[in-house]
Amino acid sequence: MSDPKLWRRLIVAVVIEEQYGVTPADLTTATLIEVVTREAAGFYEGDTVERERVRQGFGAFEETNTAPRTSRQIRVPYSGSGTKGTPPSFSSLLRCCAMSETIDEATVGEEKVIYEPVSDGMESVSLLWWSDGELQVMPGVRGTWTRSSDVKAFPYIQFDVMGLYQRPTTEPAITAVLAAQAKEVPVNKMNSSFEMDAFLARMQTCSFDVGNTVVHRHLVNYEGIHITDRRATGQLTIEAPRIDEYNIFPKIESHEFIELSAVSFIHGTEAGNIVEMVFPRAQLSAPQESDTDGIAHYQMNMRLLPNGNDDGDFQLIFR
């Protein structure tokens, strides 16, 4: 009898598709990415119906998958490539989540890579998932992502992606090296800074959810994964500021008028491993008080608004 498949033995690679749902023949162009943890997900899932029959006895009916698909959760370090102007290893995953990539090398020493949400022209990838020597290819992958940034912990991005189903095979893994990826650093006073309307709020947590709506379309003569909407949100927990230092109440009220906030979170201090998120039009809501270490804190939701019809809900910048 053969040895069991080991959960920790995993290789994940991503390749941008030139044609939707078609995995490139040359897999040497795929990028191996550094995965923090492996999450359980549906390697075979979909919509199902029962084949019912009237009969004298009780019992279950056969179930048929009418639209098979595959989903995966991938958690990666919230860090840069280590080199200014070079995208992080998981850049292809950001791009398949309805985000554009701009490499800005105009000014020497100020190179950066900028990711912004888009509402059309969305890219797709093929995900290559080698689980202890067995390969499942997921063509036509698109998805959504979240970011966790809790103080005194390592921040991370989690991608929840969906793709077209293919049965796993025993094809050997490609011989490639991991894409450049710097080590993540913990969220704390030394590595991080946080501003709300230029006020240096004492942040405890700052989470983010791009909020893509991802659907599997399975019709006669067509199958594909689509992103049909985006509602970017976040959640903050900060030490309650004194009113004479930063009056947060006009920001959280909405019964008379709505006053938006400009919020930014910069993480990392070393060139090539600085990650910045900018929320230029954040509406704060649903405030709650809490006690941490005997000190009052405010927990709030953020609704991240686009710039009219021009997207611009947020920017993710690696520099």
C-alpha positions as CSV (number, residue, x, y, z in Angstrom):
1,M,0.0,0.0,0.0
2,S,1.3,3.5,-0.9
3,D,2.0,6.2,1.6
4,P,-0.9,8.6,2.5
5,K,-1.2,12.0,0.9
6,L,0.3,14.6,3.3
7,W,-1.7,17.8,3.9
8,R,1.4,20.0,4.1
9,R,3.0,18.9,0.8
10,L,1.6,21.6,-1.5
11,I,2.9,23.6,-4.5
12,V,0.7,26.4,-5.9
13,A,1.4,28.2,-9.2
14,V,-0.5,30.7,-11.2
15,V,-0.4,31.7,-14.9
16,I,-2.2,34.6,-16.6
17,E,-4.5,33.4,-19.4
18,E,-4.4,35.1,-22.8
19,Q,-7.7,33.5,-23.7
20,Y,-10.3,33.0,-21.0
21,G,-10.5,29.5,-19.6
22,V,-7.6,28.2,-21.7
23,T,-4.5,27.2,-19.7
24,P,-1.3,28.1,-21.6
25,A,0.5,25.1,-23.0
26,D,3.9,26.3,-21.7
27,L,3.6,26.0,-17.9
28,T,7.1,27.3,-17.4
29,T,5.7,30.8,-17.5
30,A,3.7,30.0,-14.4
31,T,4.6,31.8,-11.1
32,L,5.1,29.7,-8.0
33,I,3.7,31.6,-5.0
34,E,4.5,31.5,-1.3
35,V,1.4,30.2,0.6
36,V,1.1,30.9,4.3
37,T,-1.5,28.3,5.2
38,R,-3.6,25.8,3.3
39,E,-7.3,26.2,3.8
40,A,-9.9,23.6,3.1
41,A,-11.9,24.3,0.0
42,G,-14.1,22.6,-2.6
43,F,-12.0,20.8,-5.2
44,Y,-15.3,19.5,-6.7
45,E,-18.5,21.4,-6.0
46,G,-21.4,22.9,-7.8
47,D,-25.2,23.1,-8.0
48,T,-27.0,19.8,-7.5
49,V,-30.4,18.2,-8.1
50,E,-31.9,15.0,-6.9
51,R,-33.2,12.3,-9.3
52,E,-36.5,11.7,-7.5
53,R,-38.8,8.8,-8.0
54,V,-42.1,7.7,-6.5
55,R,-41.7,4.4,-4.7
56,Q,-43.1,2.3,-1.9
57,G,-40.0,2.4,0.4
58,F,-38.2,5.2,2.1
59,G,-34.6,6.2,1.2
60,A,-32.3,8.7,-0.5
61,F,-32.3,9.6,-4.2
62,E,-29.3,10.0,-6.5
63,E,-27.8,13.4,-6.6
64,T,-26.4,15.0,-9.8
65,N,-23.9,17.9,-10.0
66,T,-25.4,20.1,-12.7
67,A,-22.6,22.7,-12.9
68,P,-19.3,21.5,-11.5
69,R,-16.7,24.0,-10.4
70,T,-13.7,24.3,-8.1
71,S,-12.9,26.8,-5.4
72,R,-9.8,27.4,-3.3
73,Q,-8.6,29.6,-0.4
74,I,-5.1,30.9,-0.6
75,R,-3.5,32.9,2.2
76,V,-0.3,34.8,1.3
77,P,2.1,37.1,3.2
78,Y,1.1,40.8,3.2
79,S,4.5,42.0,2.0
80,G,6.3,43.2,-1.1
81,S,8.7,41.4,-3.5
82,G,11.7,43.0,-1.8
83,T,12.6,45.1,-4.8
84,K,11.0,48.5,-5.7
85,G,9.1,48.3,-8.9
86,T,8.8,44.5,-8.9
87,P,5.3,43.1,-8.3
88,P,4.8,40.7,-5.3
89,S,4.6,36.9,-6.1
90,F,0.8,36.9,-5.8
91,S,0.3,39.7,-8.3
92,S,-1.5,37.4,-10.7
93,L,-4.1,36.6,-8.0
94,L,-4.7,40.4,-7.5
95,R,-5.2,40.8,-11.2
96,C,-7.7,38.0,-11.5
97,C,-9.7,39.7,-8.7
98,A,-10.7,42.6,-11.0
99,M,-7.6,44.8,-10.3
100,S,-5.3,46.6,-12.7
101,E,-1.5,46.6,-12.3
102,T,0.6,49.6,-13.0
103,I,4.4,49.5,-12.7
104,D,5.6,53.0,-12.1
105,E,9.4,53.3,-12.8
106,A,9.3,57.0,-13.9
107,T,11.5,58.2,-11.0
108,V,14.6,56.4,-10.0
109,G,14.4,55.4,-6.3
110,E,10.7,55.9,-6.2
111,E,9.6,52.9,-8.2
112,K,6.3,51.3,-7.2
113,V,3.6,48.9,-8.3
114,I,0.0,50.2,-8.0
115,Y,-3.1,48.0,-7.9
116,E,-6.6,49.6,-8.4
117,P,-10.1,48.1,-8.8
118,V,-11.6,47.9,-12.2
119,S,-15.2,47.3,-13.4
120,D,-14.3,46.0,-16.9
121,G,-11.5,44.3,-18.8
122,M,-11.0,41.8,-16.1
123,E,-8.2,39.2,-16.4
124,S,-8.3,35.5,-15.5
125,V,-5.7,33.0,-14.5
126,S,-5.2,29.2,-14.4
127,L,-4.4,27.9,-10.9
128,L,-2.1,24.9,-10.7
129,W,-2.5,23.0,-7.5
130,W,-0.1,20.2,-6.8
131,S,-1.1,18.3,-3.6
132,D,1.6,15.8,-2.7
133,G,2.3,14.9,-6.4
134,E,-1.2,15.1,-7.7
135,L,-2.1,18.1,-10.0
136,Q,-5.5,19.8,-10.3
137,V,-5.6,22.5,-12.9
138,M,-8.3,25.3,-12.4
139,P,-8.8,27.3,-15.6
140,G,-10.8,30.5,-15.8
141,V,-10.1,31.5,-12.2
142,R,-11.5,34.8,-10.8
143,G,-12.2,35.7,-7.2
144,T,-12.2,38.1,-4.3
145,W,-9.8,38.8,-1.4
146,T,-9.6,40.1,2.2
147,R,-6.8,41.5,4.3
148,S,-6.2,41.1,8.0
149,S,-4.0,43.6,9.9
150,D,-4.2,43.0,13.7
151,V,-1.6,44.7,15.9
152,K,1.1,42.3,17.3
153,A,0.4,39.8,14.5
154,F,1.6,39.1,11.0
155,P,-0.8,40.6,8.4
156,Y,-2.0,38.5,5.4
157,I,-4.1,38.5,2.3
158,Q,-6.6,35.7,1.8
159,F,-7.8,35.0,-1.8
160,D,-11.1,33.1,-2.3
161,V,-11.1,32.1,-5.9
162,M,-13.4,30.0,-8.2
163,G,-12.5,28.2,-11.4
164,L,-13.7,25.6,-13.9
165,Y,-13.5,22.0,-12.8
166,Q,-10.9,19.6,-14.2
167,R,-10.2,16.1,-12.7
168,P,-6.8,15.9,-10.9
169,T,-4.0,13.9,-12.6
170,T,-0.6,12.7,-11.6
171,E,1.3,15.1,-13.8
172,P,4.7,16.1,-12.1
173,A,5.2,19.6,-10.8
174,I,7.0,22.2,-12.9
175,T,10.6,22.9,-12.1
176,A,10.6,26.5,-11.2
177,V,11.6,28.7,-8.3
178,L,9.4,30.8,-6.1
179,A,8.8,34.3,-7.3
180,A,10.5,37.1,-5.3
181,Q,8.7,37.6,-2.0
182,A,10.0,39.5,1.1
183,K,9.2,38.3,4.6
184,E,6.2,39.8,6.3
185,V,6.7,41.9,9.4
186,P,4.3,42.2,12.4
187,V,1.9,45.1,12.7
188,N,3.3,47.3,15.5
189,K,4.6,50.8,16.2
190,M,8.0,50.1,14.6
191,N,6.6,48.7,11.3
192,S,3.3,50.4,10.7
193,S,1.6,53.8,10.5
194,F,-2.1,54.7,10.3
195,E,-3.9,58.0,9.5
196,M,-7.5,59.2,9.5
197,D,-7.8,62.6,7.9
198,A,-4.1,63.2,8.8
199,F,-4.7,62.3,12.4
200,L,-2.4,59.6,13.7
201,A,-5.0,57.4,15.3
202,R,-3.8,54.6,17.6
203,M,-4.9,51.6,15.5
204,Q,-5.6,48.2,17.0
205,T,-7.1,46.4,13.9
206,C,-7.7,47.4,10.3
207,S,-9.3,44.8,8.1
208,F,-10.4,45.0,4.5
209,D,-12.7,43.1,2.1
210,V,-12.7,44.0,-1.6
211,G,-16.2,42.6,-1.7
212,N,-16.3,41.1,-5.2
213,T,-19.4,39.2,-6.2
214,V,-18.2,36.1,-8.0
215,V,-20.6,33.9,-9.9
216,H,-20.3,30.7,-11.9
217,R,-22.2,30.9,-15.2
218,H,-23.0,27.5,-16.7
219,L,-25.3,27.6,-19.7
220,V,-25.8,25.7,-22.9
221,N,-22.8,26.7,-25.2
222,Y,-21.1,28.7,-22.4
223,E,-19.3,28.3,-19.0
224,G,-17.3,30.9,-17.1
225,I,-16.6,32.7,-13.8
226,H,-17.6,36.3,-13.7
227,I,-17.2,39.2,-11.2
228,T,-20.5,41.1,-11.4
229,D,-20.2,43.6,-8.6
230,R,-17.9,45.1,-6.0
231,R,-18.7,46.6,-2.6
232,A,-15.4,47.3,-0.8
233,T,-15.6,47.5,3.0
234,G,-13.4,47.5,6.0
235,Q,-13.5,47.5,9.8
236,L,-11.4,49.6,12.2
237,T,-10.7,49.4,15.9
238,I,-8.8,52.5,17.3
239,E,-8.2,53.9,20.7
240,A,-11.0,56.4,21.4
241,P,-9.5,59.9,20.6
242,R,-10.3,63.0,22.6
243,I,-12.8,65.3,20.9
244,D,-10.4,68.2,21.0
245,E,-7.7,66.1,19.2
246,Y,-9.9,64.4,16.6
247,N,-13.7,64.8,16.6
248,I,-14.9,61.5,15.2
249,F,-18.6,62.1,15.7
250,P,-19.3,64.2,12.5
251,K,-17.6,61.3,10.6
252,I,-19.8,58.6,12.0
253,E,-23.1,60.5,11.8
254,S,-25.3,60.3,8.7
255,H,-28.7,61.6,9.9
256,E,-28.1,65.2,8.6
257,F,-25.2,64.9,6.2
258,I,-22.4,62.5,5.3
259,E,-18.8,63.5,5.9
260,L,-16.2,61.2,4.3
261,S,-12.8,60.4,5.7
262,A,-9.4,59.8,4.0
263,V,-7.8,56.8,5.6
264,S,-4.4,55.3,4.9
265,F,-2.4,52.3,6.4
266,I,1.3,52.0,5.6
267,H,3.1,48.8,6.6
268,G,6.8,48.1,6.4
269,T,9.8,50.3,6.5
270,E,12.3,48.6,4.1
271,A,12.4,49.6,0.5
272,G,10.7,47.0,-1.6
273,N,8.7,45.7,1.3
274,I,6.5,48.8,2.0
275,V,2.8,48.2,1.4
276,E,0.3,51.0,1.5
277,M,-3.5,51.0,1.3
278,V,-5.2,54.3,0.6
279,F,-9.0,54.8,1.1
280,P,-9.7,58.3,-0.2
281,R,-13.5,58.2,0.4
282,A,-14.3,56.1,3.5
283,Q,-17.7,56.5,5.1
284,L,-17.5,55.4,8.8
285,S,-20.5,53.8,10.4
286,A,-21.9,51.5,13.1
287,P,-19.6,52.7,15.9
288,Q,-19.3,50.6,19.1
289,E,-17.3,51.2,22.3
290,S,-15.1,48.5,23.7
291,D,-12.6,48.0,26.5
292,T,-9.0,46.9,25.8
293,D,-6.5,47.0,28.6
294,G,-8.9,49.2,30.6
295,I,-8.8,51.9,27.8
296,A,-11.8,52.9,25.7
297,H,-11.7,51.9,22.0
298,Y,-14.0,52.6,19.0
299,Q,-14.9,49.9,16.5
300,M,-16.3,51.1,13.2
301,N,-17.2,49.9,9.8
302,M,-15.9,51.5,6.6
303,R,-17.8,51.7,3.4
304,L,-15.3,52.5,0.7
305,L,-16.9,54.7,-2.0
306,P,-15.8,54.9,-5.7
307,N,-15.0,58.2,-7.4
308,G,-18.3,58.5,-9.3
309,N,-18.1,56.2,-12.3
310,D,-14.3,56.0,-12.3
311,D,-13.8,53.2,-9.6
312,G,-11.0,54.5,-7.3
313,D,-12.5,52.9,-4.2
314,F,-8.9,52.3,-2.9
315,Q,-5.3,51.8,-4.0
316,L,-2.9,49.1,-3.0
317,I,0.7,50.3,-3.4
318,F,3.9,48.3,-3.2
319,R,7.1,50.4,-2.9
